Amino acid sequence: TQMTLKTFHFAGVASMNVTLGVPRLTEIINASKKISTPIITARLEDPTAVEAARVVKARLEKTTLGEICARVREVYGPRKCYLEVELDASLIGRLHLELDADAVRAALLAGVVSAGRAPPVIRALKPEFVLLNPDHKNTLQVEVPNDPATLSFSGGGGA
């Protein structure tokens, strides 16, 4: 009954994606550590504080690199090729995200560690291939590793 009520409560809300029925019951019975559609309710000390709400939302929500990039450019040179990733600093500020190019670099490298099923080109990334641009503080260079495993995307599984 509760799942049915929740369905009607969120009816017409396009952004809501709620796991219902047997899959949700399976999550509950098995005490799943990874819930398909987690929902959180956070009450603020001051419910009228819009800026505080935005900060809390920014800290809880998953943000992808593509969402905070101003542009991604492919650069092909005689000795190396790389992706130049320019972060959108004004958007990052408006979203109240406390990050910069160095934090994005650390997140990329941390993601490589947990990327068991990522393509070989992602798994081959090392700190020396993800560089901060000293001339532009919001720009990263992600070099393609010169590694035989990265010459083909075959055998890497899905990203």
C-alpha angles and dihedrals in degrees: 000000000000091000090051091050091049089052092054092043091058096038110136094019102121095191095057115099109178125179107231141175123011096354090056092045089051090053091051097045094045092043089230115209090207111053116200096223111016116194123196132190115203119185116205123218087235109034091194094058101108095177092051089051091052092050092050091047091050092051094049102040123085112244121195126210091245091059094057100038123107088196145339116213129189112224121195118192135170093258104025145007127213146164116251108211116195116194120218100236095185092052091047088053094047090050090051092234114157100215142110137183091285092054091047089050091052091048092050092051092045089051090054090060092056095038098104094152098034121119115274092254090062095043090051094058113119130179091264090061097053106065134178114230107234092200095053114036094201096051131093130189115213109193123203106244115241092231127134089230090062097052090086133029092215120116095021101109122220126320 
